Amino acid sequence: MSDLVQVVSVAVSGGLLLLVIELVRRRRLTEEYAFIWLVCGTALLVLSIWRNALDLAAAALGVHYPPALLLLVLTFFVFVASLYFSLVASRQRTQIEQLVEELALLDAELRALRAADRPAGERQSLP
């Protein structure tokens, strides 16, 4: 890897880490989601700084073409992130359904209380 490519990759990886930290600071990204991005940014920064890390990892795992290992790892991270976001979306859907049910019960209870407070003549005109 040439020095220019290494400098650019370190700058991009560092920029990603700073962006994630800034988004968390501004409360645009929750800490729960920031963890995944921080891990990925840190891994990219390590690979950018330590030139032979990918070659050593590929040799240790018996992979003949180191970029193929990088693609495998990236695919794994995308898979894990997709699974995690699916779990979060499922949990939020369940919470939304519970909130809708609670809101409907509270609305019915409020209507019943308002109807009980009205005089007898007004109660008959309600639908």
C-alpha positions as CSV (number, residue, x, y, z in Angstrom):
1,M,0.0,0.0,0.0
2,S,1.5,3.4,-0.9
3,D,1.9,6.1,1.6
4,L,-0.7,8.3,0.0
5,V,-3.3,5.5,0.1
6,Q,-2.5,4.8,3.7
7,V,-2.8,8.5,4.7
8,V,-6.1,8.8,2.9
9,S,-7.4,5.6,4.5
10,V,-6.3,6.7,8.0
11,A,-8.0,10.1,7.4
12,V,-11.3,8.5,6.2
13,S,-11.3,6.0,9.1
14,G,-10.6,8.7,11.6
15,G,-13.3,10.9,10.0
16,L,-15.8,8.1,10.3
17,L,-15.0,7.7,14.0
18,L,-15.2,11.5,14.6
19,L,-18.5,11.6,12.7
20,V,-20.1,8.8,14.8
21,I,-18.9,10.5,18.0
22,E,-20.3,13.9,16.9
23,L,-23.7,12.3,16.0
24,V,-23.9,10.7,19.4
25,R,-23.0,14.0,21.0
26,R,-25.7,15.8,19.1
27,R,-28.1,13.0,20.0
28,R,-28.8,12.2,16.4
29,L,-27.4,8.6,16.9
30,T,-28.1,6.6,20.0
31,E,-25.3,4.9,21.9
32,E,-26.9,1.5,21.1
33,Y,-26.4,2.0,17.4
34,A,-23.1,3.9,17.7
35,F,-21.4,0.8,19.1
36,I,-21.6,-1.0,15.8
37,W,-20.2,2.0,13.9
38,L,-17.4,2.5,16.4
39,V,-16.3,-1.1,16.1
40,C,-16.3,-0.9,12.3
41,G,-14.5,2.5,12.3
42,T,-11.9,1.2,14.7
43,A,-11.3,-1.9,12.7
44,L,-10.9,0.2,9.6
45,L,-8.5,2.5,11.4
46,V,-6.4,-0.5,12.6
47,L,-6.3,-2.0,9.1
48,S,-5.3,1.5,7.8
49,I,-2.5,2.0,10.3
50,W,-1.1,-1.6,10.4
51,R,-0.3,-2.3,6.8
52,N,0.3,-6.1,7.2
53,A,-2.7,-6.9,9.4
54,L,-4.9,-8.1,6.6
55,D,-2.0,-10.2,5.0
56,L,-1.2,-11.8,8.4
57,A,-4.9,-12.6,9.1
58,A,-5.3,-14.0,5.6
59,A,-2.2,-16.2,6.0
60,A,-3.4,-17.4,9.4
61,L,-6.8,-18.4,8.0
62,G,-5.4,-19.9,4.9
63,V,-6.9,-17.3,2.5
64,H,-4.7,-16.8,-0.6
65,Y,-6.1,-13.4,-1.6
66,P,-6.2,-11.0,1.4
67,P,-8.9,-8.7,0.0
68,A,-11.2,-11.7,-0.2
69,L,-10.9,-12.0,3.6
70,L,-11.7,-8.3,3.9
71,L,-14.9,-8.8,1.8
72,L,-15.8,-11.8,3.9
73,V,-15.4,-9.8,7.1
74,L,-17.4,-6.9,5.7
75,T,-20.2,-9.2,4.6
76,F,-20.3,-10.7,8.1
77,F,-20.6,-7.2,9.6
78,V,-23.4,-6.3,7.2
79,F,-25.2,-9.6,8.1
80,V,-24.8,-8.9,11.9
81,A,-25.9,-5.3,11.5
82,S,-29.0,-6.3,9.4
83,L,-30.0,-9.0,11.9
84,Y,-29.5,-6.5,14.8
85,F,-31.6,-3.8,13.1
86,S,-34.3,-6.4,12.4
87,L,-34.5,-7.3,16.0
88,V,-34.7,-3.7,17.0
89,A,-37.5,-3.1,14.4
90,S,-39.4,-6.1,15.7
91,R,-39.1,-4.9,19.3
92,Q,-40.3,-1.4,18.4
93,R,-43.2,-2.8,16.5
94,T,-44.3,-4.8,19.5
95,Q,-43.9,-1.7,21.7
96,I,-46.0,0.4,19.2
97,E,-48.8,-2.2,19.2
98,Q,-48.8,-2.2,23.0
99,L,-49.0,1.6,23.1
100,V,-51.8,1.6,20.6
101,E,-53.8,-0.8,22.7
102,E,-53.1,1.2,25.9
103,L,-54.2,4.4,24.1
104,A,-57.4,2.8,22.9
105,L,-58.2,1.6,26.4
106,L,-57.4,5.1,27.9
107,D,-59.5,6.8,25.2
108,A,-62.5,4.5,26.0
109,E,-62.1,5.1,29.7
110,L,-62.0,8.9,29.1
111,R,-65.1,8.8,27.0
112,A,-66.9,6.8,29.7
113,L,-65.9,9.3,32.4
114,R,-67.0,12.2,30.3
115,A,-70.3,10.5,29.6
116,A,-70.8,9.8,33.3
117,D,-70.2,13.5,34.1
118,R,-72.9,14.8,31.7
119,P,-76.5,15.4,32.8
120,A,-79.1,12.7,32.0
121,G,-80.6,14.7,29.0
122,E,-77.2,15.1,27.3
123,R,-76.3,11.4,27.6
124,Q,-79.1,10.3,25.4
125,S,-77.9,12.5,22.5
126,L,-74.4,10.9,22.4
127,P,-73.8,8.4,19.6
